[in-house]
Amino acid sequence: MVIFTKTAVITTASNMSEATYARICRGFREKLGEITFERVIDDGIIGGFIADIDGEIYDLSISSQLKKMQRQITG
């Protein structure tokens, strides 16, 4: 019997602590079960994180929030 685990790529800014990263991973495991994590550092997201879990995107990055605000202001 082959058991497949989900794969998650978590993109964070370099200033995210290991404790915060571990808390994010733990939260996804609690909700989705066994997951394999890979961390990618990208300071372009400013802060927060973007998680790609088997093609489903969770974007909680600061850069994404700023872009949404900019679209709301400019219409």
MOPAC internal coordinates of N, CA, C and O (Angstrom, degrees):
PM7 1SCF
backbone

  N    0.0000 0     0.00 0     0.00 0    0    0    0
  C    1.4552 1     0.00 0     0.00 0    1    0    0
  C    1.5234 1   108.78 1     0.00 0    2    1    0
  O    1.2310 1   120.62 1   -52.74 1    3    2    1
  N    1.3160 1   116.43 1   127.26 1    3    2    1
  C    1.4535 1   122.03 1   179.72 1    5    3    2
  C    1.5201 1   108.26 1  -100.40 1    6    5    3
  O    1.2310 1   120.81 1   -51.28 1    7    6    5
  N    1.3263 1   116.05 1   128.72 1    7    6    5
  C    1.4635 1   121.47 1   177.64 1    9    7    6
  C    1.5202 1   107.61 1  -110.18 1   10    9    7
  O    1.2310 1   121.05 1   -56.98 1   11   10    9
  N    1.3186 1   115.61 1   123.02 1   11   10    9
  C    1.4541 1   120.70 1   179.57 1   13   11   10
  C    1.5249 1   109.37 1   -94.84 1   14   13   11
  O    1.2310 1   120.73 1   -45.35 1   15   14   13
  N    1.3045 1   116.22 1   134.65 1   15   14   13
  C    1.4548 1   119.78 1   173.40 1   17   15   14
  C    1.5108 1   108.72 1  -106.33 1   18   17   15
  O    1.2310 1   121.06 1   -28.89 1   19   18   17
  N    1.3016 1   115.58 1   151.11 1   19   18   17
  C    1.4494 1   120.75 1   177.39 1   21   19   18
  C    1.5242 1   109.00 1   -71.80 1   22   21   19
  O    1.2310 1   121.08 1   -26.83 1   23   22   21
  N    1.3071 1   115.54 1   153.17 1   23   22   21
  C    1.4530 1   121.73 1   176.74 1   25   23   22
  C    1.5228 1   108.68 1  -116.08 1   26   25   23
  O    1.2310 1   120.60 1   -47.93 1   27   26   25
  N    1.3222 1   116.46 1   132.07 1   27   26   25
  C    1.4528 1   121.42 1   179.85 1   29   27   26
  C    1.5169 1   109.75 1  -123.70 1   30   29   27
  O    1.2310 1   121.19 1   -49.17 1   31   30   29
  N    1.3201 1   115.32 1   130.83 1   31   30   29
  C    1.4620 1   121.18 1   171.58 1   33   31   30
  C    1.5209 1   105.44 1  -106.30 1   34   33   31
  O    1.2310 1   120.96 1   -63.42 1   35   34   33
  N    1.3242 1   115.78 1   116.58 1   35   34   33
  C    1.4534 1   121.67 1  -179.65 1   37   35   34
  C    1.5247 1   107.88 1  -105.14 1   38   37   35
  O    1.2310 1   120.60 1   -63.53 1   39   38   37
  N    1.3230 1   116.47 1   116.47 1   39   38   37
  C    1.4626 1   121.45 1   178.94 1   41   39   38
  C    1.5199 1   107.94 1  -100.50 1   42   41   39
  O    1.2310 1   121.08 1   -54.72 1   43   42   41
  N    1.3362 1   115.53 1   125.28 1   43   42   41
  C    1.4604 1   121.66 1  -178.57 1   45   43   42
  C    1.5265 1   109.19 1  -132.46 1   46   45   43
  O    1.2310 1   121.34 1   -17.22 1   47   46   45
  N    1.3204 1   115.04 1   162.78 1   47   46   45
  C    1.4636 1   119.98 1   169.34 1   49   47   46
  C    1.5226 1   107.54 1   -76.82 1   50   49   47
  O    1.2310 1   120.34 1   -21.08 1   51   50   49
  N    1.3114 1   116.95 1   158.92 1   51   50   49
  C    1.4680 1   120.31 1  -176.48 1   53   51   50
  C    1.5232 1   112.61 1   -67.10 1   54   53   51
  O    1.2310 1   119.85 1   161.22 1   55   54   53
  N    1.3362 1   117.90 1   -18.78 1   55   54   53
  C    1.4565 1   119.63 1  -177.83 1   57   55   54
  C    1.5320 1   113.81 1   -83.47 1   58   57   55
  O    1.2310 1   119.53 1  -179.58 1   59   58   57
  N    1.3245 1   118.49 1     0.42 1   59   58   57
  C    1.4661 1   120.17 1   177.72 1   61   59   58
  C    1.5152 1   109.48 1   -74.44 1   62   61   59
  O    1.2310 1   120.70 1   -49.44 1   63   62   61
  N    1.3213 1   116.28 1   130.56 1   63   62   61
  C    1.4672 1   120.58 1  -179.32 1   65   63   62
  C    1.5246 1   111.10 1   -72.23 1   66   65   63
  O    1.2310 1   121.45 1   -21.71 1   67   66   65
  N    1.3088 1   114.84 1   158.29 1   67   66   65
  C    1.4676 1   120.32 1   176.65 1   69   67   66
  C    1.5185 1   110.61 1   -62.96 1   70   69   67
  O    1.2310 1   120.21 1   144.72 1   71   70   69
  N    1.3345 1   117.21 1   -35.28 1   71   70   69
  C    1.4726 1   120.86 1   179.83 1   73   71   70
  C    1.5316 1   110.68 1   -64.61 1   74   73   71
  O    1.2310 1   120.29 1   138.21 1   75   74   73
  N    1.3246 1   117.05 1   -41.79 1   75   74   73
  C    1.4660 1   120.74 1   178.53 1   77   75   74
  C    1.5214 1   110.54 1   -66.31 1   78   77   75
  O    1.2310 1   120.74 1   136.16 1   79   78   77
  N    1.3258 1   116.19 1   -43.84 1   79   78   77
  C    1.4701 1   120.33 1   178.04 1   81   79   78
  C    1.5360 1   110.12 1   -59.69 1   82   81   79
  O    1.2310 1   120.20 1   135.64 1   83   82   81
  N    1.3165 1   117.23 1   -44.36 1   83   82   81
  C    1.4701 1   121.28 1   179.22 1   85   83   82
  C    1.5223 1   110.99 1   -62.31 1   86   85   83
  O    1.2310 1   120.05 1   142.16 1   87   86   85
  N    1.3368 1   117.51 1   -37.84 1   87   86   85
  C    1.4642 1   121.53 1   178.85 1   89   87   86
  C    1.5322 1   110.66 1   -65.74 1   90   89   87
  O    1.2310 1   120.16 1   140.14 1   91   90   89
  N    1.3214 1   117.30 1   -39.86 1   91   90   89
  C    1.4735 1   121.25 1   176.84 1   93   91   90
  C    1.5317 1   110.07 1   -62.28 1   94   93   91
  O    1.2310 1   120.62 1   132.66 1   95   94   93
  N    1.3217 1   116.41 1   -47.34 1   95   94   93
  C    1.4683 1   120.61 1   179.30 1   97   95   94
  C    1.5194 1   110.92 1   -60.74 1   98   97   95
  O    1.2310 1   120.50 1   136.86 1   99   98   97
  N    1.3213 1   116.64 1   -43.14 1   99   98   97
  C    1.4645 1   121.10 1  -179.92 1  101   99   98
  C    1.5238 1   110.37 1   -61.86 1  102  101   99
  O    1.2310 1   120.14 1   139.08 1  103  102  101
  N    1.3356 1   117.34 1   -40.92 1  103  102  101
  C    1.4609 1   121.12 1   178.92 1  105  103  102
  C    1.5229 1   112.49 1   -62.20 1  106  105  103
  O    1.2310 1   120.74 1   136.76 1  107  106  105
  N    1.3325 1   116.20 1   -43.24 1  107  106  105
  C    1.4648 1   119.13 1   177.71 1  109  107  106
  C    1.5284 1   110.95 1   -66.22 1  110  109  107
  O    1.2310 1   119.89 1   141.36 1  111  110  109
  N    1.3175 1   117.82 1   -38.64 1  111  110  109
  C    1.4798 1   119.88 1   177.97 1  113  111  110
  C    1.5205 1   111.22 1   -63.13 1  114  113  111
  O    1.2310 1   120.39 1   139.33 1  115  114  113
  N    1.3351 1   116.86 1   -40.67 1  115  114  113
  C    1.4679 1   120.41 1   179.61 1  117  115  114
  C    1.5261 1   111.27 1   -63.12 1  118  117  115
  O    1.2310 1   120.17 1   143.00 1  119  118  117
  N    1.3191 1   117.28 1   -37.00 1  119  118  117
  C    1.4647 1   120.66 1  -178.37 1  121  119  118
  C    1.5241 1   113.83 1   -84.28 1  122  121  119
  O    1.2310 1   120.63 1   145.07 1  123  122  121
  N    1.3413 1   116.40 1   -34.93 1  123  122  121
  C    1.4632 1   119.21 1  -169.55 1  125  123  122
  C    1.5216 1   114.70 1  -117.04 1  126  125  123
  O    1.2310 1   119.59 1   177.07 1  127  126  125
  N    1.3149 1   118.39 1    -2.93 1  127  126  125
  C    1.4594 1   120.33 1  -179.23 1  129  127  126
  C    1.5172 1   112.38 1    89.03 1  130  129  127
  O    1.2310 1   120.90 1    25.52 1  131  130  129
  N    1.3005 1   115.88 1  -154.48 1  131  130  129
  C    1.4681 1   121.46 1  -175.87 1  133  131  130
  C    1.5279 1   110.37 1   -67.98 1  134  133  131
  O    1.2310 1   121.17 1   -53.26 1  135  134  133
  N    1.3267 1   115.36 1   126.74 1  135  134  133
  C    1.4620 1   122.05 1  -179.52 1  137  135  134
  C    1.5242 1   108.57 1  -137.60 1  138  137  135
  O    1.2310 1   120.97 1   -37.80 1  139  138  137
  N    1.3180 1   115.75 1   142.20 1  139  138  137
  C    1.4565 1   122.12 1   171.56 1  141  139  138
  C    1.5222 1   107.29 1   -97.27 1  142  141  139
  O    1.2310 1   120.07 1   -50.68 1  143  142  141
  N    1.3371 1   117.48 1   129.32 1  143  142  141
  C    1.4625 1   121.83 1  -176.26 1  145  143  142
  C    1.5170 1   111.91 1  -109.28 1  146  145  143
  O    1.2310 1   122.11 1   -35.27 1  147  146  145
  N    1.3316 1   113.56 1   144.73 1  147  146  145
  C    1.4588 1   122.11 1   171.18 1  149  147  146
  C    1.5188 1   105.98 1  -131.27 1  150  149  147
  O    1.2310 1   120.24 1   -48.76 1  151  150  149
  N    1.3345 1   117.14 1   131.24 1  151  150  149
  C    1.4637 1   120.69 1  -179.54 1  153  151  150
  C    1.5216 1   110.03 1  -102.98 1  154  153  151
  O    1.2310 1   121.29 1   -46.38 1  155  154  153
  N    1.3326 1   115.13 1   133.62 1  155  154  153
  C    1.4507 1   122.73 1   176.60 1  157  155  154
  C    1.5265 1   107.02 1  -121.15 1  158  157  155
  O    1.2310 1   120.36 1   -46.23 1  159  158  157
  N    1.3237 1   116.92 1   133.77 1  159  158  157
  C    1.4569 1   121.84 1   178.84 1  161  159  158
  C    1.5307 1   108.91 1   -98.13 1  162  161  159
  O    1.2310 1   120.65 1   -51.50 1  163  162  161
  N    1.3402 1   116.36 1   128.50 1  163  162  161
  C    1.4663 1   121.83 1   177.92 1  165  163  162
  C    1.5267 1   107.62 1  -147.52 1  166  165  163
  O    1.2310 1   120.36 1   -77.81 1  167  166  165
  N    1.3208 1   116.92 1   102.19 1  167  166  165
  C    1.4642 1   120.15 1  -178.76 1  169  167  166
  C    1.5187 1   113.03 1   -68.29 1  170  169  167
  O    1.2310 1   119.86 1   170.68 1  171  170  169
  N    1.3143 1   117.87 1    -9.32 1  171  170  169
  C    1.4552 1   121.71 1   176.59 1  173  171  170
  C    1.5152 1   113.30 1   -65.64 1  174  173  171
  O    1.2310 1   119.90 1   159.99 1  175  174  173
  N    1.3315 1   117.79 1   -20.01 1  175  174  173
  C    1.4619 1   119.35 1   179.80 1  177  175  174
  C    1.5292 1   111.46 1   -85.60 1  178  177  175
  O    1.2310 1   119.90 1   177.07 1  179  178  177
  N    1.3138 1   117.79 1    -2.93 1  179  178  177
  C    1.4618 1   127.18 1   174.86 1  181  179  178
  C    1.5249 1   111.64 1    69.18 1  182  181  179
  O    1.2310 1   119.48 1   126.63 1  183  182  181
  N    1.2990 1   118.60 1   -53.37 1  183  182  181
  C    1.4580 1   123.57 1  -179.49 1  185  183  182
  C    1.5138 1   108.76 1  -168.25 1  186  185  183
  O    1.2310 1   120.49 1    -2.20 1  187  186  185
  N    1.3113 1   116.68 1   177.80 1  187  186  185
  C    1.4570 1   120.38 1  -176.19 1  189  187  186
  C    1.5156 1   110.46 1    74.55 1  190  189  187
  O    1.2310 1   120.69 1    27.67 1  191  190  189
  N    1.3309 1   116.28 1  -152.33 1  191  190  189
  C    1.4635 1   119.54 1  -179.22 1  193  191  190
  C    1.5108 1   111.27 1  -157.49 1  194  193  191
  O    1.2310 1   121.73 1   -18.11 1  195  194  193
  N    1.3258 1   114.30 1   161.89 1  195  194  193
  C    1.4604 1   122.97 1   171.03 1  197  195  194
  C    1.5223 1   106.06 1  -125.60 1  198  197  195
  O    1.2310 1   120.69 1   -54.14 1  199  198  197
  N    1.3227 1   116.28 1   125.86 1  199  198  197
  C    1.4626 1   120.63 1   178.58 1  201  199  198
  C    1.5248 1   108.99 1  -113.68 1  202  201  199
  O    1.2310 1   121.07 1   -50.50 1  203  202  201
  N    1.3046 1   115.57 1   129.50 1  203  202  201
  C    1.4628 1   122.16 1   174.42 1  205  203  202
  C    1.5225 1   106.08 1  -114.24 1  206  205  203
  O    1.2310 1   120.92 1   -73.41 1  207  206  205
  N    1.3176 1   115.85 1   106.59 1  207  206  205
  C    1.4649 1   121.41 1  -177.30 1  209  207  206
  C    1.5154 1   107.77 1  -113.44 1  210  209  207
  O    1.2310 1   121.65 1   -77.34 1  211  210  209
  N    1.3144 1   114.45 1   102.66 1  211  210  209
  C    1.4625 1   121.44 1  -178.17 1  213  211  210
  C    1.5283 1   112.01 1    48.13 1  214  213  211
  O    1.2310 1   120.75 1  -135.96 1  215  214  213
  N    1.3329 1   116.17 1    44.04 1  215  214  213
  C    1.4606 1   121.07 1   175.81 1  217  215  214
  C    1.5148 1   115.27 1    91.41 1  218  217  215
  O    1.2310 1   119.36 1   169.45 1  219  218  217
  N    1.3178 1   118.82 1   -10.55 1  219  218  217
  C    1.4584 1   121.32 1   176.55 1  221  219  218
  C    1.5264 1   107.92 1   -93.30 1  222  221  219
  O    1.2310 1   120.53 1   -54.57 1  223  222  221
  N    1.3341 1   116.59 1   125.43 1  223  222  221
  C    1.4602 1   122.14 1  -173.45 1  225  223  222
  C    1.5262 1   110.39 1  -101.24 1  226  225  223
  O    1.2310 1   121.32 1   -49.62 1  227  226  225
  N    1.3295 1   115.08 1   130.38 1  227  226  225
  C    1.4591 1   123.62 1   172.77 1  229  227  226
  C    1.5275 1   105.46 1  -116.70 1  230  229  227
  O    1.2310 1   120.11 1   -74.93 1  231  230  229
  N    1.3302 1   117.40 1   105.07 1  231  230  229
  C    1.4592 1   121.30 1  -175.24 1  233  231  230
  C    1.5245 1   109.65 1  -106.87 1  234  233  231
  O    1.2310 1   120.96 1   -78.79 1  235  234  233
  N    1.3019 1   115.78 1   101.21 1  235  234  233
  C    1.4576 1   122.07 1   177.41 1  237  235  234
  C    1.5252 1   109.69 1  -117.77 1  238  237  235
  O    1.2310 1   121.47 1  -141.15 1  239  238  237
  N    1.3198 1   114.80 1    38.85 1  239  238  237
  C    1.4576 1   120.34 1  -178.40 1  241  239  238
  C    1.5282 1   110.81 1   -89.05 1  242  241  239
  O    1.2310 1   120.92 1   -26.28 1  243  242  241
  N    1.3148 1   115.85 1   153.72 1  243  242  241
  C    1.4593 1   121.02 1   177.14 1  245  243  242
  C    1.5275 1   110.30 1   -65.74 1  246  245  243
  O    1.2310 1   120.26 1   139.54 1  247  246  245
  N    1.3288 1   117.11 1   -40.46 1  247  246  245
  C    1.4669 1   119.54 1  -179.00 1  249  247  246
  C    1.5326 1   111.10 1   -61.00 1  250  249  247
  O    1.2310 1   120.26 1   142.01 1  251  250  249
  N    1.3029 1   117.10 1   -37.99 1  251  250  249
  C    1.4652 1   121.01 1   178.20 1  253  251  250
  C    1.5319 1   110.76 1   -66.03 1  254  253  251
  O    1.2310 1   120.43 1   138.19 1  255  254  253
  N    1.3153 1   116.79 1   -41.81 1  255  254  253
  C    1.4673 1   121.13 1   178.68 1  257  255  254
  C    1.5288 1   110.60 1   -63.28 1  258  257  255
  O    1.2310 1   120.40 1   138.85 1  259  258  257
  N    1.3485 1   116.84 1   -41.15 1  259  258  257
  C    1.4609 1   120.71 1   178.39 1  261  259  258
  C    1.5293 1   111.59 1   -64.13 1  262  261  259
  O    1.2310 1   120.23 1   139.98 1  263  262  261
  N    1.3296 1   117.16 1   -40.02 1  263  262  261
  C    1.4624 1   120.91 1   178.41 1  265  263  262
  C    1.5319 1   110.83 1   -63.73 1  266  265  263
  O    1.2310 1   120.22 1   139.29 1  267  266  265
  N    1.3412 1   117.19 1   -40.71 1  267  266  265
  C    1.4632 1   120.89 1   178.06 1  269  267  266
  C    1.5323 1   110.69 1   -62.65 1  270  269  267
  O    1.2310 1   120.81 1   136.50 1  271  270  269
  N    1.3348 1   116.07 1   -43.50 1  271  270  269
  C    1.4546 1   120.23 1   178.78 1  273  271  270
  C    1.5240 1   111.04 1   -62.69 1  274  273  271
  O    1.2310 1   120.70 1   138.26 1  275  274  273
  N    1.3265 1   116.27 1   -41.74 1  275  274  273
  C    1.4563 1   120.65 1   179.79 1  277  275  274
  C    1.5290 1   110.56 1   -62.36 1  278  277  275
  O    1.2310 1   119.72 1   138.34 1  279  278  277
  N    1.3234 1   118.14 1   -41.66 1  279  278  277
  C    1.4688 1   121.45 1   178.57 1  281  279  278
  C    1.5327 1   110.74 1   -63.99 1  282  281  279
  O    1.2310 1   120.38 1   141.15 1  283  282  281
  N    1.3395 1   116.87 1   -38.85 1  283  282  281
  C    1.4566 1   120.26 1   179.38 1  285  283  282
  C    1.5297 1   111.78 1   -66.18 1  286  285  283
  O    1.2310 1   120.72 1   141.36 1  287  286  285
  N    1.3218 1   116.22 1   -38.64 1  287  286  285
  C    1.4651 1   120.70 1  -178.44 1  289  287  286
  C    1.5158 1   111.35 1   -71.16 1  290  289  287
  O    1.2310 1   120.78 1   137.59 1  291  290  289
  N    1.3367 1   116.11 1   -42.41 1  291  290  289
  C    1.4626 1   119.74 1  -175.62 1  293  291  290
  C    1.5283 1   112.61 1   -86.43 1  294  293  291
  O    1.2310 1   120.53 1   169.10 1  295  294  293
  N    1.3343 1   116.58 1   -10.90 1  295  294  293
  C    1.4662 1   120.02 1   177.23 1  297  295  294
  C    1.4408 1   111.24 1    82.69 1  298  297  295
  O    1.2310 1   120.10 1   180.00 1  299  298  297

